[in-house]
Structures are given as structure tokens and as C-alpha cells.
Amino acid sequence: MRSQKVVLKNKIGLHARPAAIFVKKARNFDSEIIIKKGIQEANGKSIISIMALGAMKGDELVIITKGSDEDKCIAELTNLLEFMEEEE
């Protein structure tokens, strides 16, 4: 299991479009993916679950991966969140 903290930089948070981009990328991996915001947890492969976090700019998220490709998974998803503002 791996975990990585990320501060959300996207100016409009993880609303529908950024959440969909994240889920599309997450579904390419076999690993289980959990996103934590405080005590809330979300399935990283579920857009509804991610949107329910209500993550906004400046929020600290923790990505947790567990599985055969967890190293590559956490690296790519962390990178995606760190540079998601460029996607908008």
C-alpha cells in the first residue's frame, strides 16, 4: 500500500469535469484507489464518490493505492492532481 498527500491547486476544485478526468485515468489501473479528505473517503474510480468529497482549491487530499501497479498508479494520479489546473 502506498499513500501520497496532495494539495489541490485546481481553482474550481474536483467538480464534475476534473473528477471525470481523474476517474478515467484511475480506471486504467488494477490497484484499489482511495482518496481521503479529512475523515471522508472516496472510491477513486467513482465520480459520484469523488464529487461527494466536495474538494476545493487548497484542500489537502491523500491518495492511497493498493495493488499490483500501486507505484505507477500513485505517481500518475498524484501528478494529475498537481497539474490539473492546466487541464482546465
N, C-alpha and C positions, 0 to 999 in steps of 0.2 A: 504494500500500500504506500502511496506517495501523496503528499499534500503540498500545496503552494498558496501563499497569500497573494492577493492581487487587489490593488485599489482601482476601482472603476473610474476611468477617465472620460468615458463617453458622456458628452454633455446632456444627453437625454435619457441616460440610464439603460437598463435592459428591458425596454418595452418590446412590442411585437417583432419588429424587424430585426434588431440586434439579437433577440432571443432565438429567432428562427435561424439566423446565421450560425449562432453557437450550436444549436441542436443539429443542424445539418452537418457540421464538422464533427460533433461528438458521436453521431451515429456511424461514422466511419471506423470507430474503434470498438474492439471487443470488450474492453475494460468497463467496469461499472464506474459511473461518474456521479459524484455528489457535489453540489455547490452549497456552501453554508454562508449565511449572512446572520451573524449573531447566533441565536439558538435555532433559527429556522434552517431547514434543509430542503433542497430541491433535487429531483432527479435530473441530471444533466442532459438527458435525452428526451425530456418532456418540456415542450414550450409552455404549456399551462403551468407546470410546476415551477419553472424558472420565472415566469411573469408574476407568480404569486409571491415571490420574494420581495417585489417592489424595490429592487435595487436601483439606486440613483447615483449620480456622479459623486465621487468621494467616498462611497461605501466600500468597506473592506470585505472582500469575499475570500473564501477559502475553497479551492478546488481540491477534491480528493478523488484519486483514481485507484482502482484495484483490479488487476487482471494481467494477462499476458503481455499487453502492449502499454502498460501504465506509464512507463518513462516517456515514450514518444507522445502518448496521449496528453499527459500533463504539460509537456513542453509546448505542444502546438496550441492547446486551449488557453494556456496562460498567455502566450504570445498574441493570440487572437483578442483576448480581453484587453491586453495592454495597448494594443494598437487599433482597437475597434473604432475609435473616433475618426480615423482616416477612412473607414468604410462608409461613414455617414455622409 
